[in-house]
Amino acid sequence: MATTSFPDASPRKNKKAAAAAAPARLAPTGNGAPGGTAPADACRAHVSPGDLVVTAADPGFARQFGLSADEIRGYGLLDLLRSPVPARLREQFTALSSGSSRRFQEKVTGRDGTGRNFPAEVTAIAVRKPPGDMVGVVVFLRRSEDAVSCGPVLSALDAQVLEGVASGESTVQLASRLYLSRQGIEYRVGQMLRRFDVSNRPALVARAHALGMFAAGQWPPRVLPERVR
């Protein structure tokens, strides 16, 4: 079962890239992005197209991760941000590099300087020069206005269902343990799929992990008490 896990509270920094990268100038074009496509209230960073290392960022972008604009240079973007579906961000950036996509938007989860997760939306735009060579990527980050807990709050029964799904229990096993019908389990799982905006059970578990729904280091998985009403 696929899960999403974060590195340490302090994401890895590519010191070699940080030393080699020259500060990129964050000059505005249009509304702040190629074609004037900057999302409202978004902060911005430049990343190199090959290794996705941050080469420059405005103070607002760096502040989301408890860093300064100078400190964030050299960090890998994929160490700072996570998609609820593993490998999705990498695939999206690969499409940008290949020219099959010019921009994309993705819901992500970041981790701030205190180690707490936060939900956000990232918009990435390819920067090219004639005759079409890719020279960089501009990334806009807009932090979501979510609940204080940075994730959904579940009923006690839904929390038990989510814990069972995360530990690999089947519908039949969940129904037997929770004294529900199979249809009742499927209904509750379907409701959570829609609520977490995912399409299947592995993605549901990955999204819940990315939102920090589970207590760290516990098996079988347990939803944090503050996420249960």
N, C-alpha and C positions, 0 to 999 in steps of 0.2 A: 504494500500500500504506500502510495507516494505521500510524503509529508514535506513540509517546508520548515527549515530550521535556519536560525540566524547564527552568524558568528558571534564572537564576544561583543560586549556592549560597545567596544571601540573597534570599528571595522578595520580590516587590513589596509595598510597603506603601501603602495608601490614606491619605495624610496628611490629606486633607480629612475623610474619614470618621473617622479617629482623633481629630481635633480636635473633631468634632461629636458623637461617640458618648459618652454618659455611661456610666461603669462600671456594668455590670450586676451585681446581687448574686447570687452563686452559692449561694443558700440551698438546703439539701437538702429534697426532698419524697419521702417513702417511702425507697427505697434510693438516693436521690440524683437521681432523674429522675421525670417525670410517670408516675404509675402504678407507681412502684417498679421500673422496668425497667432500671436502670443495670447494664451488664455488670460482672462482677467484675474488679477490678484495672484499671479504666479511668480515664483522666484526662478532664477535662471542659472544654468551652468553650461560650460562647453566641455565636451569629452572627445577624446581621440577615437576615430572610427574603428581602429583595429582592436585595441585591448580595452576600450571603454574606460580609460583612466581620466579622471577629472583634471583638465588643464587650467581651468579658471572657473570661478563662481562668484556670484554677487554675495554680499554678506548675508542676505536673507536666506539664500539657499543653504549656505554653510551652517547658519544658526539652527536650522532644523535638526542637525545632527550633533549639536553641541560643539561646533568647530568654528574657527575663523575662516575668512576667505583665503588666507595664506595656508592655514593648516590643512584644508581639505584638498589642496592640490596634490595629486599623486594617489588619491584613494580610488579604488575600483568602484564604478557606479553600481555594479551588481553585488558589491559588499555592503553598499549603503541601502539599497532598495531590494525588495522581494515582491514577486508576483504571487498571487494565491495558487497559481498553477506552475509547478516547477518547470524551468527551462523556457517559459513563455517569453520573458523579456529578452533572453538571448536570441530566440527565434525572430522576434520583432526587429532587433538591431541587425541581425543578419540580412533580413529583407531590405532594410535601409541601405546597407552596404552594397548589396547586389543590384540595387536600382529597381527592384520590383515594388518598392514602397517608398514614398517621399516623406511620409510622416505617420505617426500612430499615437494613439492614446491608450493608456492602460491603467487600471486600478492597481495600486501597489501598497505595500506596508514598509515604513521606515522605522528606524530606531533612534531615539533622541539621545542626548548626552547623558541622561540618567538611566538609560537602559529600557525605557518604556517604549512600546510600539505605538505608532500612529498611522492612521489610514490617509492615503493621498491619491492624487491622480497625476500621472506623468504624461507629458506630451513631448515627443522627440521628433526633430525635424532635421533632415539631411542638408548639409551645406555643401554645395558643389560649385566648381568654377569651370569655365569652358576648357575643354570640350565635354564636360560632364563628370570630371574626376571629383570624387568625394574627398573633401578636405577636413571635415569635422561634423560633429552633431551638436545641435543646440537642444538642451533638455530643459523643459519648464516643469516645475513641481508646484502643484496646488494642494495644500493640505486640506483634507476634508473636515467639515464641521460635524463631527460625530459625537456620540455620547462621551461623557467624561471617561468611561471605561474603555474607549476606543474600540468598541465592538458591541454586538448585540447582547441583550440580557435575555436569557432563556427561562422558560418554566422549568420546574424541577424534573418533570417527566421528559421534556425535550432534552434537557441536559443528560439524563440517563441514556436516552436514545443516541445522542451524539457520542457519548463515551463508549457505548457499545459498538457503534460504527467505527470509531477510531481504533478500537481494540480488535477489529476484524470479525465481529459477530455477524452472522447471517440474519435475515429477516425472521426466519423460524426460531433461531436461538433468542433473538431479542423478544419476540412475541411470547415465548415460553417463560423467560425470566421476568418480564414486566407484566405478565398476565393481560396481554392485549392480543387482539386479533392480528393476523398478518396484514390485513388491509389497514388496520389502525397504525401499524408501524410504517407501512409504505406512505400513508397520508402524512405522518409527521416528518418523515425523511423528505418527502416532496416539498412540504412547507419550508423546511430549512434550506433546501436547495434553492428555492426562489428567494428566500430572505438573504442568503449569503451570495446570491447571484452567481451560482455555479451550476454545472450540468450533470455531475455524477458524484458518487460517494467519495472516491479518492480526492476529488477537487474540494469537496466539502470539508474533509479532514485537513487538507492543506491550507485552506482558507482560515479555518478555525485556529490552526497553529500560528499562521501569519498574524492573526489578530490578537494573539496572546490569550486565547480562551482557556488553555489547559495549564494546570500547575506544572512547573518545570520538574523534570527528573522523576516523575511518578509513572508507574506501570502497574495495573492498567491505567489508561489516561483518566484524569479527573478534571472536570470543569471547575474553574476557580469559583469559590463561594460568592464573590462579588458579581459574577456573571449569571447568577441564578436568583430569580425573584421568588 
